Amino acid sequence: MSPDRKVLMKTLEAPFERHRITTLAAVMFCYLFYYTGRQSFGFAIPGIEKELGFTKEQLGWCSAALLWAYAAGQAINGQLADRFGGKRMMALGACLSFGFNVILSFMTSLPGIMLAWGANGLAQSMGWAPGSRILSNWWSKSHRGRVYGWYVFAAGCSSVVTYATSNFVLEWDLGWRWIFRLPVVLMLLGAIVFWLVAKERPSDVGHANLPAETPDDAPAISGGNESAWHRYRVGLTCVPFMIGCFSIGFQNLARYGLLVWVPVHFLGSKLEDAPSPWLALGLPLGMAIGAVSAGWLSDRVFGGKRSTAIILFLLLAAASTYAIYLLPGNSPFLLPLLFLAGFFVYGPQAGYWALCPDLLGAKHAGTGTGIMNFFAYLFAGLGEPLIGSIIDHTSTSAMFTVVAVACVNAAVLMCFVRR
């Protein structure tokens, strides 16, 4: 038996299994409430419009400020997580995001809202890649699709929590400002529990760390320690990985197009027979279940071929969202189609994140996740003012067409990623 195999067998003892499942649960619990700090903006848009008089395009630029700040932060925080570890960064990001949300709730000017929301994007960027780094320390490639599926499932459930708590704030008639005050208390709670429970790596609790994974085509390291530049170079010179980055850009444009503007579509309706805003919960519920399903499919059905599962889900997402565009606003098929749109739009995320360690090695999982998330939110930020402007000149249902086109573009690009 090889030395690496002996190390791997040793780590599979019962205490190790218990510790890594506990860490996975802690990371998931923290991220379960992370989105209360950044996906509530759509519920606040109608109230901000009414009180402060801004247009949807202007508020779309505010949303873009968060997404672009998030993208810039991901490009930095991914490699910082590889260098310094993810636990401190993930907990600190939640605490800072809580503070910036509260600050935004007192703003009355467009620059003030944009600045606070953009700063919040930087804080939020300290969550996903550092959490991914922790999971890569505990789980090998054979389990990674499912583990990332559970991580993305927590993120999908976080969208459900955000939609539900924001709806409660509006139903209690507290006003849009309390959307940025009450739900984020849960994020603070999640950070505290995570800090007390999660472990950075197996060696922190007396286990052997997993054997290092380095793909055969990864650039060689000159010297003992990697520089930040080398970590970035590993990702930026991997052509399949970069194509995947552009693909997730279109996928995330579609995702945030739905997350931000579906609440506006319901809350802004003037039809007497318009459906309840609570029907919008079908979208994040579908996202949560789709995340787990796609991760399982990529591991068990497609044998680790992430691109096949991603392409399938994206094409079905395009069909579902375009079908919503064709339906009248009071159609009984609206709820199931919203569920399917969320299921297929968000499902591919597990496969995308698993591609980072698959293509770059577990050692560069944080950097790869950061680079990929940079492109994801760069594209999502471009989509927000575009969709806002289109809605200003047409109707909110037009955003479903934009989402469908973005999904098709993402699927076409993934045809060139063979892993």
Contacts in CASP RR format, 6 or more apart in sequence:
PFRMAT RR
TARGET T0000
AUTHOR 0000-0000-0000
METHOD contacts of the structure
MODEL  1
MSPDRKVLMKTLEAPFERHRITTLAAVMFCYLFYYTGRQSFGFAIPGIEK
ELGFTKEQLGWCSAALLWAYAAGQAINGQLADRFGGKRMMALGACLSFGF
NVILSFMTSLPGIMLAWGANGLAQSMGWAPGSRILSNWWSKSHRGRVYGW
YVFAAGCSSVVTYATSNFVLEWDLGWRWIFRLPVVLMLLGAIVFWLVAKE
RPSDVGHANLPAETPDDAPAISGGNESAWHRYRVGLTCVPFMIGCFSIGF
QNLARYGLLVWVPVHFLGSKLEDAPSPWLALGLPLGMAIGAVSAGWLSDR
VFGGKRSTAIILFLLLAAASTYAIYLLPGNSPFLLPLLFLAGFFVYGPQA
GYWALCPDLLGAKHAGTGTGIMNFFAYLFAGLGEPLIGSIIDHTSTSAMF
TVVAVACVNAAVLMCFVRR
1 9 0 8 1.000
4 211 0 8 1.000
7 208 0 8 1.000
7 210 0 8 1.000
7 211 0 8 1.000
8 140 0 8 1.000
8 210 0 8 1.000
8 211 0 8 1.000
10 207 0 8 1.000
10 208 0 8 1.000
11 202 0 8 1.000
11 207 0 8 1.000
11 208 0 8 1.000
11 209 0 8 1.000
11 210 0 8 1.000
13 207 0 8 1.000
15 207 0 8 1.000
16 202 0 8 1.000
16 207 0 8 1.000
19 138 0 8 1.000
19 199 0 8 1.000
19 202 0 8 1.000
19 205 0 8 1.000
19 207 0 8 1.000
20 138 0 8 1.000
20 139 0 8 1.000
20 202 0 8 1.000
22 197 0 8 1.000
22 198 0 8 1.000
22 199 0 8 1.000
23 134 0 8 1.000
23 135 0 8 1.000
23 138 0 8 1.000
23 197 0 8 1.000
23 198 0 8 1.000
23 199 0 8 1.000
24 135 0 8 1.000
24 138 0 8 1.000
24 139 0 8 1.000
24 147 0 8 1.000
24 150 0 8 1.000
24 151 0 8 1.000
25 197 0 8 1.000
26 193 0 8 1.000
26 194 0 8 1.000
26 197 0 8 1.000
26 198 0 8 1.000
27 90 0 8 1.000
27 131 0 8 1.000
27 134 0 8 1.000
27 135 0 8 1.000
27 151 0 8 1.000
27 154 0 8 1.000
27 194 0 8 1.000
27 198 0 8 1.000
28 150 0 8 1.000
28 151 0 8 1.000
28 153 0 8 1.000
28 154 0 8 1.000
29 154 0 8 1.000
29 190 0 8 1.000
29 193 0 8 1.000
29 194 0 8 1.000
29 197 0 8 1.000
30 90 0 8 1.000
30 91 0 8 1.000
30 94 0 8 1.000
30 190 0 8 1.000
30 191 0 8 1.000
30 193 0 8 1.000
30 194 0 8 1.000
30 198 0 8 1.000
31 127 0 8 1.000
31 128 0 8 1.000
31 131 0 8 1.000
31 151 0 8 1.000
31 154 0 8 1.000
31 155 0 8 1.000
31 158 0 8 1.000
32 154 0 8 1.000
32 157 0 8 1.000
32 158 0 8 1.000
32 161 0 8 1.000
32 190 0 8 1.000
33 94 0 8 1.000
33 158 0 8 1.000
33 161 0 8 1.000
33 186 0 8 1.000
33 187 0 8 1.000
33 189 0 8 1.000
33 190 0 8 1.000
34 94 0 8 1.000
34 97 0 8 1.000
34 124 0 8 1.000
34 127 0 8 1.000
34 128 0 8 1.000
34 155 0 8 1.000
34 158 0 8 1.000
34 187 0 8 1.000
35 155 0 8 1.000
35 156 0 8 1.000
35 158 0 8 1.000
35 159 0 8 1.000
35 161 0 8 1.000
35 162 0 8 1.000
36 158 0 8 1.000
36 161 0 8 1.000
36 162 0 8 1.000
36 165 0 8 1.000
36 183 0 8 1.000
36 184 0 8 1.000
36 186 0 8 1.000
36 187 0 8 1.000
37 97 0 8 1.000
37 98 0 8 1.000
37 101 0 8 1.000
37 120 0 8 1.000
37 124 0 8 1.000
37 162 0 8 1.000
37 180 0 8 1.000
37 183 0 8 1.000
37 184 0 8 1.000
37 187 0 8 1.000
38 66 0 8 1.000
38 70 0 8 1.000
38 97 0 8 1.000
38 120 0 8 1.000
38 121 0 8 1.000
38 124 0 8 1.000
39 158 0 8 1.000
39 159 0 8 1.000
39 162 0 8 1.000
39 163 0 8 1.000
39 259 0 8 1.000
39 260 0 8 1.000
40 162 0 8 1.000
40 165 0 8 1.000
40 166 0 8 1.000
40 179 0 8 1.000
40 180 0 8 1.000
40 183 0 8 1.000
41 59 0 8 1.000
41 62 0 8 1.000
41 63 0 8 1.000
41 66 0 8 1.000
41 117 0 8 1.000
41 260 0 8 1.000
42 63 0 8 1.000
42 259 0 8 1.000
42 260 0 8 1.000
42 261 0 8 1.000
42 263 0 8 1.000
42 264 0 8 1.000
43 163 0 8 1.000
43 166 0 8 1.000
43 167 0 8 1.000
43 169 0 8 1.000
43 170 0 8 1.000
43 176 0 8 1.000
43 179 0 8 1.000
43 263 0 8 1.000
43 267 0 8 1.000
44 166 0 8 1.000
44 176 0 8 1.000
44 179 0 8 1.000
44 180 0 8 1.000
45 56 0 8 1.000
45 59 0 8 1.000
45 260 0 8 1.000
45 263 0 8 1.000
45 264 0 8 1.000
45 267 0 8 1.000
46 176 0 8 1.000
46 264 0 8 1.000
46 267 0 8 1.000
46 268 0 8 1.000
47 175 0 8 1.000
47 176 0 8 1.000
48 54 0 8 1.000
48 59 0 8 1.000
48 113 0 8 1.000
48 176 0 8 1.000
49 55 0 8 1.000
49 56 0 8 1.000
49 59 0 8 1.000
51 176 0 8 1.000
52 108 0 8 1.000
52 110 0 8 1.000
54 110 0 8 1.000
55 392 0 8 1.000
56 264 0 8 1.000
56 388 0 8 1.000
56 389 0 8 1.000
56 391 0 8 1.000
56 392 0 8 1.000
57 385 0 8 1.000
57 388 0 8 1.000
57 389 0 8 1.000
57 392 0 8 1.000
58 110 0 8 1.000
59 388 0 8 1.000
60 260 0 8 1.000
60 384 0 8 1.000
60 385 0 8 1.000
60 387 0 8 1.000
60 388 0 8 1.000
61 114 0 8 1.000
61 384 0 8 1.000
61 385 0 8 1.000
62 110 0 8 1.000
62 113 0 8 1.000
62 114 0 8 1.000
62 117 0 8 1.000
63 117 0 8 1.000
63 256 0 8 1.000
63 260 0 8 1.000
63 381 0 8 1.000
63 384 0 8 1.000
63 385 0 8 1.000
64 381 0 8 1.000
64 382 0 8 1.000
64 383 0 8 1.000
64 384 0 8 1.000
64 385 0 8 1.000
65 114 0 8 1.000
65 115 0 8 1.000
65 117 0 8 1.000
65 118 0 8 1.000
66 117 0 8 1.000
66 118 0 8 1.000
66 120 0 8 1.000
66 121 0 8 1.000
66 124 0 8 1.000
67 121 0 8 1.000
67 256 0 8 1.000
67 377 0 8 1.000
67 378 0 8 1.000
67 380 0 8 1.000
67 381 0 8 1.000
67 384 0 8 1.000
68 118 0 8 1.000
68 377 0 8 1.000
68 378 0 8 1.000
68 381 0 8 1.000
69 118 0 8 1.000
69 119 0 8 1.000
69 120 0 8 1.000
69 121 0 8 1.000
69 122 0 8 1.000
69 125 0 8 1.000
70 121 0 8 1.000
70 122 0 8 1.000
70 124 0 8 1.000
70 125 0 8 1.000
70 373 0 8 1.000
70 377 0 8 1.000
71 125 0 8 1.000
71 373 0 8 1.000
71 374 0 8 1.000
71 375 0 8 1.000
71 376 0 8 1.000
71 377 0 8 1.000
71 378 0 8 1.000
71 381 0 8 1.000
72 122 0 8 1.000
72 125 0 8 1.000
72 374 0 8 1.000
73 121 0 8 1.000
73 122 0 8 1.000
73 125 0 8 1.000
73 126 0 8 1.000
73 374 0 8 1.000
74 125 0 8 1.000
74 128 0 8 1.000
74 129 0 8 1.000
74 369 0 8 1.000
74 370 0 8 1.000
74 371 0 8 1.000
74 373 0 8 1.000
74 374 0 8 1.000
74 376 0 8 1.000
74 377 0 8 1.000
75 370 0 8 1.000
75 371 0 8 1.000
75 374 0 8 1.000
76 125 0 8 1.000
77 89 0 8 1.000
77 125 0 8 1.000
77 126 0 8 1.000
77 127 0 8 1.000
77 129 0 8 1.000
77 130 0 8 1.000
77 370 0 8 1.000
78 129 0 8 1.000
78 130 0 8 1.000
78 133 0 8 1.000
78 366 0 8 1.000
78 367 0 8 1.000
78 368 0 8 1.000
78 369 0 8 1.000
78 370 0 8 1.000
78 371 0 8 1.000
79 228 0 8 1.000
79 231 0 8 1.000
79 232 0 8 1.000
79 366 0 8 1.000
79 367 0 8 1.000
79 370 0 8 1.000
80 89 0 8 1.000
80 130 0 8 1.000
81 89 0 8 1.000
81 129 0 8 1.000
81 130 0 8 1.000
81 131 0 8 1.000
81 132 0 8 1.000
81 133 0 8 1.000
81 366 0 8 1.000
82 133 0 8 1.000
82 231 0 8 1.000
82 363 0 8 1.000
82 364 0 8 1.000
82 365 0 8 1.000
82 366 0 8 1.000
82 367 0 8 1.000
83 228 0 8 1.000
83 231 0 8 1.000
85 130 0 8 1.000
85 133 0 8 1.000
85 134 0 8 1.000
85 200 0 8 1.000
86 130 0 8 1.000
86 131 0 8 1.000
86 133 0 8 1.000
86 134 0 8 1.000
86 200 0 8 1.000
87 130 0 8 1.000
87 134 0 8 1.000
87 194 0 8 1.000
87 195 0 8 1.000
87 198 0 8 1.000
87 199 0 8 1.000
87 200 0 8 1.000
89 126 0 8 1.000
89 127 0 8 1.000
89 130 0 8 1.000
90 126 0 8 1.000
90 127 0 8 1.000
90 130 0 8 1.000
90 131 0 8 1.000
90 134 0 8 1.000
90 191 0 8 1.000
90 194 0 8 1.000
91 191 0 8 1.000
91 192 0 8 1.000
91 194 0 8 1.000
91 195 0 8 1.000
92 126 0 8 1.000
93 123 0 8 1.000
93 124 0 8 1.000
93 126 0 8 1.000
93 127 0 8 1.000
93 191 0 8 1.000
94 123 0 8 1.000
94 126 0 8 1.000
94 127 0 8 1.000
94 187 0 8 1.000
94 188 0 8 1.000
94 190 0 8 1.000
94 191 0 8 1.000
94 194 0 8 1.000
95 188 0 8 1.000
95 191 0 8 1.000
96 122 0 8 1.000
96 123 0 8 1.000
96 126 0 8 1.000
97 120 0 8 1.000
97 121 0 8 1.000
97 123 0 8 1.000
97 124 0 8 1.000
97 184 0 8 1.000
97 187 0 8 1.000
98 184 0 8 1.000
98 185 0 8 1.000
98 187 0 8 1.000
98 188 0 8 1.000
99 184 0 8 1.000
100 116 0 8 1.000
100 117 0 8 1.000
100 118 0 8 1.000
100 119 0 8 1.000
100 120 0 8 1.000
100 121 0 8 1.000
100 123 0 8 1.000
101 120 0 8 1.000
101 180 0 8 1.000
101 181 0 8 1.000
101 184 0 8 1.000
102 180 0 8 1.000
102 181 0 8 1.000
102 184 0 8 1.000
103 116 0 8 1.000
103 119 0 8 1.000
104 112 0 8 1.000
104 113 0 8 1.000
104 116 0 8 1.000
104 117 0 8 1.000
104 120 0 8 1.000
104 180 0 8 1.000
105 177 0 8 1.000
105 178 0 8 1.000
105 179 0 8 1.000
105 180 0 8 1.000
105 181 0 8 1.000
106 177 0 8 1.000
107 113 0 8 1.000
107 116 0 8 1.000
125 373 0 8 1.000
128 155 0 8 1.000
128 369 0 8 1.000
128 370 0 8 1.000
128 373 0 8 1.000
129 366 0 8 1.000
129 368 0 8 1.000
129 369 0 8 1.000
129 370 0 8 1.000
129 373 0 8 1.000
130 366 0 8 1.000
131 151 0 8 1.000
132 148 0 8 1.000
132 151 0 8 1.000
132 353 0 8 1.000
132 356 0 8 1.000
132 365 0 8 1.000
132 366 0 8 1.000
132 369 0 8 1.000
133 365 0 8 1.000
133 366 0 8 1.000
133 369 0 8 1.000
134 198 0 8 1.000
134 200 0 8 1.000
134 201 0 8 1.000
135 147 0 8 1.000
135 148 0 8 1.000
135 151 0 8 1.000
136 144 0 8 1.000
136 357 0 8 1.000
136 362 0 8 1.000
136 365 0 8 1.000
136 366 0 8 1.000
137 200 0 8 1.000
137 201 0 8 1.000
137 202 0 8 1.000
137 209 0 8 1.000
137 210 0 8 1.000
137 362 0 8 1.000
138 201 0 8 1.000
138 202 0 8 1.000
138 210 0 8 1.000
139 147 0 8 1.000
139 210 0 8 1.000
140 210 0 8 1.000
140 213 0 8 1.000
140 362 0 8 1.000
141 213 0 8 1.000
141 357 0 8 1.000
141 358 0 8 1.000
141 362 0 8 1.000
142 299 0 8 1.000
143 299 0 8 1.000
144 299 0 8 1.000
144 354 0 8 1.000
144 357 0 8 1.000
144 358 0 8 1.000
145 295 0 8 1.000
145 296 0 8 1.000
145 298 0 8 1.000
145 299 0 8 1.000
145 304 0 8 1.000
145 306 0 8 1.000
145 350 0 8 1.000
145 351 0 8 1.000
145 354 0 8 1.000
146 295 0 8 1.000
146 296 0 8 1.000
146 299 0 8 1.000
148 295 0 8 1.000
148 350 0 8 1.000
148 351 0 8 1.000
148 353 0 8 1.000
148 354 0 8 1.000
149 291 0 8 1.000
149 292 0 8 1.000
149 294 0 8 1.000
149 295 0 8 1.000
149 296 0 8 1.000
149 349 0 8 1.000
149 350 0 8 1.000
149 351 0 8 1.000
150 292 0 8 1.000
151 350 0 8 1.000
151 353 0 8 1.000
152 291 0 8 1.000
152 292 0 8 1.000
152 295 0 8 1.000
152 346 0 8 1.000
152 347 0 8 1.000
152 349 0 8 1.000
152 350 0 8 1.000
152 353 0 8 1.000
153 288 0 8 1.000
153 289 0 8 1.000
153 290 0 8 1.000
153 291 0 8 1.000
153 292 0 8 1.000
155 291 0 8 1.000
155 349 0 8 1.000
156 284 0 8 1.000
156 287 0 8 1.000
156 288 0 8 1.000
156 291 0 8 1.000
156 346 0 8 1.000
157 284 0 8 1.000
157 288 0 8 1.000
159 259 0 8 1.000
159 283 0 8 1.000
159 284 0 8 1.000
159 287 0 8 1.000
159 288 0 8 1.000
160 281 0 8 1.000
160 284 0 8 1.000
160 285 0 8 1.000
160 288 0 8 1.000
161 183 0 8 1.000
161 186 0 8 1.000
162 183 0 8 1.000
162 284 0 8 1.000
163 263 0 8 1.000
163 280 0 8 1.000
163 281 0 8 1.000
163 283 0 8 1.000
163 284 0 8 1.000
164 281 0 8 1.000
165 182 0 8 1.000
165 183 0 8 1.000
165 186 0 8 1.000
166 179 0 8 1.000
166 183 0 8 1.000
166 263 0 8 1.000
167 277 0 8 1.000
167 278 0 8 1.000
167 280 0 8 1.000
167 281 0 8 1.000
169 175 0 8 1.000
169 178 0 8 1.000
169 179 0 8 1.000
169 182 0 8 1.000
169 183 0 8 1.000
170 176 0 8 1.000
170 179 0 8 1.000
170 267 0 8 1.000
170 277 0 8 1.000
174 182 0 8 1.000
199 205 0 8 1.000
201 209 0 8 1.000
202 208 0 8 1.000
202 209 0 8 1.000
202 210 0 8 1.000
203 209 0 8 1.000
210 362 0 8 1.000
212 362 0 8 1.000
212 363 0 8 1.000
213 357 0 8 1.000
213 361 0 8 1.000
213 362 0 8 1.000
213 363 0 8 1.000
214 361 0 8 1.000
214 363 0 8 1.000
215 359 0 8 1.000
215 360 0 8 1.000
215 361 0 8 1.000
217 238 0 8 1.000
218 234 0 8 1.000
218 238 0 8 1.000
218 360 0 8 1.000
218 361 0 8 1.000
218 364 0 8 1.000
219 230 0 8 1.000
219 233 0 8 1.000
219 234 0 8 1.000
219 237 0 8 1.000
221 230 0 8 1.000
231 364 0 8 1.000
231 367 0 8 1.000
232 367 0 8 1.000
232 371 0 8 1.000
234 360 0 8 1.000
234 364 0 8 1.000
234 367 0 8 1.000
234 368 0 8 1.000
235 241 0 8 1.000
235 242 0 8 1.000
235 359 0 8 1.000
235 360 0 8 1.000
235 364 0 8 1.000
235 367 0 8 1.000
235 368 0 8 1.000
235 371 0 8 1.000
236 242 0 8 1.000
236 371 0 8 1.000
238 359 0 8 1.000
238 360 0 8 1.000
240 359 0 8 1.000
240 416 0 8 1.000
240 417 0 8 1.000
240 418 0 8 1.000
240 419 0 8 1.000
241 355 0 8 1.000
241 356 0 8 1.000
241 359 0 8 1.000
241 360 0 8 1.000
241 368 0 8 1.000
241 371 0 8 1.000
241 372 0 8 1.000
243 413 0 8 1.000
243 414 0 8 1.000
243 416 0 8 1.000
243 417 0 8 1.000
244 352 0 8 1.000
244 355 0 8 1.000
244 372 0 8 1.000
244 413 0 8 1.000
244 414 0 8 1.000
244 417 0 8 1.000
245 371 0 8 1.000
245 372 0 8 1.000
245 374 0 8 1.000
245 375 0 8 1.000
245 376 0 8 1.000
246 375 0 8 1.000
246 413 0 8 1.000
247 310 0 8 1.000
247 352 0 8 1.000
247 410 0 8 1.000
247 411 0 8 1.000
247 413 0 8 1.000
247 414 0 8 1.000
247 417 0 8 1.000
248 348 0 8 1.000
248 349 0 8 1.000
248 352 0 8 1.000
248 372 0 8 1.000
248 375 0 8 1.000
248 376 0 8 1.000
248 410 0 8 1.000
249 375 0 8 1.000
249 376 0 8 1.000
249 378 0 8 1.000
249 379 0 8 1.000
249 380 0 8 1.000
249 410 0 8 1.000
250 379 0 8 1.000
250 406 0 8 1.000
250 407 0 8 1.000
250 409 0 8 1.000
250 410 0 8 1.000
250 413 0 8 1.000
251 314 0 8 1.000
251 345 0 8 1.000
251 348 0 8 1.000
251 349 0 8 1.000
251 352 0 8 1.000
251 376 0 8 1.000
251 406 0 8 1.000
251 407 0 8 1.000
251 410 0 8 1.000
252 376 0 8 1.000
252 377 0 8 1.000
252 379 0 8 1.000
252 380 0 8 1.000
253 379 0 8 1.000
253 380 0 8 1.000
253 381 0 8 1.000
253 382 0 8 1.000
253 383 0 8 1.000
253 402 0 8 1.000
253 403 0 8 1.000
253 406 0 8 1.000
254 317 0 8 1.000
254 321 0 8 1.000
254 345 0 8 1.000
254 402 0 8 1.000
254 403 0 8 1.000
254 404 0 8 1.000
254 406 0 8 1.000
254 407 0 8 1.000
254 410 0 8 1.000
255 287 0 8 1.000
255 345 0 8 1.000
255 346 0 8 1.000
255 349 0 8 1.000
255 380 0 8 1.000
256 380 0 8 1.000
256 381 0 8 1.000
256 383 0 8 1.000
256 384 0 8 1.000
257 380 0 8 1.000
257 383 0 8 1.000
257 384 0 8 1.000
257 387 0 8 1.000
257 399 0 8 1.000
257 402 0 8 1.000
257 403 0 8 1.000
258 283 0 8 1.000
258 321 0 8 1.000
258 341 0 8 1.000
258 342 0 8 1.000
258 345 0 8 1.000
258 399 0 8 1.000
258 403 0 8 1.000
259 283 0 8 1.000
259 284 0 8 1.000
260 384 0 8 1.000
260 387 0 8 1.000
261 387 0 8 1.000
261 388 0 8 1.000
261 391 0 8 1.000
261 396 0 8 1.000
261 399 0 8 1.000
262 280 0 8 1.000
262 283 0 8 1.000
262 338 0 8 1.000
263 277 0 8 1.000
263 280 0 8 1.000
264 391 0 8 1.000
264 396 0 8 1.000
265 396 0 8 1.000
265 397 0 8 1.000
265 399 0 8 1.000
266 274 0 8 1.000
266 275 0 8 1.000
266 276 0 8 1.000
266 277 0 8 1.000
266 279 0 8 1.000
266 280 0 8 1.000
267 277 0 8 1.000
268 396 0 8 1.000
269 275 0 8 1.000
269 329 0 8 1.000
269 396 0 8 1.000
271 329 0 8 1.000
271 330 0 8 1.000
273 330 0 8 1.000
274 329 0 8 1.000
274 330 0 8 1.000
275 329 0 8 1.000
275 330 0 8 1.000
275 334 0 8 1.000
275 335 0 8 1.000
279 334 0 8 1.000
279 335 0 8 1.000
279 338 0 8 1.000
280 338 0 8 1.000
282 335 0 8 1.000
282 338 0 8 1.000
282 339 0 8 1.000
282 342 0 8 1.000
283 338 0 8 1.000
283 339 0 8 1.000
283 341 0 8 1.000
283 342 0 8 1.000
284 342 0 8 1.000
285 339 0 8 1.000
286 339 0 8 1.000
286 340 0 8 1.000
286 341 0 8 1.000
286 342 0 8 1.000
286 343 0 8 1.000
286 346 0 8 1.000
287 342 0 8 1.000
287 343 0 8 1.000
287 345 0 8 1.000
287 346 0 8 1.000
287 347 0 8 1.000
288 346 0 8 1.000
289 343 0 8 1.000
290 313 0 8 1.000
290 342 0 8 1.000
290 343 0 8 1.000
290 344 0 8 1.000
290 346 0 8 1.000
290 347 0 8 1.000
291 346 0 8 1.000
291 347 0 8 1.000
291 349 0 8 1.000
291 350 0 8 1.000
292 350 0 8 1.000
293 343 0 8 1.000
293 347 0 8 1.000
294 309 0 8 1.000
294 310 0 8 1.000
294 313 0 8 1.000
294 347 0 8 1.000
294 348 0 8 1.000
294 349 0 8 1.000
294 350 0 8 1.000
294 351 0 8 1.000
295 309 0 8 1.000
295 347 0 8 1.000
295 350 0 8 1.000
295 351 0 8 1.000
295 354 0 8 1.000
297 309 0 8 1.000
298 304 0 8 1.000
298 305 0 8 1.000
298 306 0 8 1.000
298 308 0 8 1.000
298 309 0 8 1.000
298 310 0 8 1.000
298 350 0 8 1.000
298 351 0 8 1.000
298 354 0 8 1.000
301 309 0 8 1.000
302 308 0 8 1.000
302 309 0 8 1.000
304 354 0 8 1.000
304 358 0 8 1.000
304 419 0 8 1.000
305 418 0 8 1.000
305 419 0 8 1.000
306 351 0 8 1.000
306 352 0 8 1.000
306 354 0 8 1.000
306 355 0 8 1.000
306 358 0 8 1.000
306 417 0 8 1.000
306 419 0 8 1.000
307 414 0 8 1.000
307 415 0 8 1.000
307 417 0 8 1.000
307 418 0 8 1.000
307 419 0 8 1.000
309 348 0 8 1.000
309 351 0 8 1.000
310 348 0 8 1.000
310 351 0 8 1.000
310 352 0 8 1.000
310 410 0 8 1.000
310 411 0 8 1.000
310 414 0 8 1.000
311 411 0 8 1.000
311 414 0 8 1.000
311 415 0 8 1.000
313 344 0 8 1.000
313 345 0 8 1.000
313 347 0 8 1.000
313 348 0 8 1.000
314 344 0 8 1.000
314 345 0 8 1.000
314 348 0 8 1.000
314 407 0 8 1.000
314 408 0 8 1.000
314 410 0 8 1.000
314 411 0 8 1.000
314 414 0 8 1.000
315 407 0 8 1.000
315 408 0 8 1.000
315 411 0 8 1.000
316 340 0 8 1.000
316 344 0 8 1.000
317 341 0 8 1.000
317 342 0 8 1.000
317 344 0 8 1.000
317 345 0 8 1.000
317 403 0 8 1.000
317 404 0 8 1.000
317 407 0 8 1.000
318 403 0 8 1.000
318 404 0 8 1.000
318 405 0 8 1.000
318 407 0 8 1.000
318 408 0 8 1.000
318 411 0 8 1.000
319 404 0 8 1.000
320 337 0 8 1.000
320 340 0 8 1.000
320 341 0 8 1.000
320 342 0 8 1.000
320 343 0 8 1.000
320 344 0 8 1.000
320 345 0 8 1.000
321 341 0 8 1.000
321 345 0 8 1.000
321 400 0 8 1.000
321 401 0 8 1.000
321 403 0 8 1.000
321 404 0 8 1.000
321 407 0 8 1.000
322 400 0 8 1.000
322 401 0 8 1.000
322 404 0 8 1.000
323 333 0 8 1.000
323 337 0 8 1.000
324 334 0 8 1.000
324 337 0 8 1.000
324 338 0 8 1.000
324 341 0 8 1.000
324 397 0 8 1.000
324 400 0 8 1.000
325 397 0 8 1.000
325 398 0 8 1.000
325 400 0 8 1.000
325 401 0 8 1.000
325 404 0 8 1.000
327 333 0 8 1.000
327 334 0 8 1.000
327 337 0 8 1.000
329 397 0 8 1.000
341 403 0 8 1.000
344 407 0 8 1.000
345 403 0 8 1.000
345 407 0 8 1.000
348 410 0 8 1.000
352 372 0 8 1.000
353 369 0 8 1.000
353 372 0 8 1.000
355 372 0 8 1.000
355 417 0 8 1.000
355 419 0 8 1.000
356 364 0 8 1.000
356 365 0 8 1.000
356 366 0 8 1.000
356 368 0 8 1.000
356 369 0 8 1.000
356 372 0 8 1.000
357 364 0 8 1.000
357 365 0 8 1.000
358 419 0 8 1.000
359 419 0 8 1.000
360 367 0 8 1.000
360 368 0 8 1.000
383 402 0 8 1.000
386 402 0 8 1.000
387 398 0 8 1.000
387 399 0 8 1.000
387 402 0 8 1.000
388 399 0 8 1.000
390 398 0 8 1.000
390 399 0 8 1.000
390 402 0 8 1.000
391 398 0 8 1.000
391 399 0 8 1.000
END
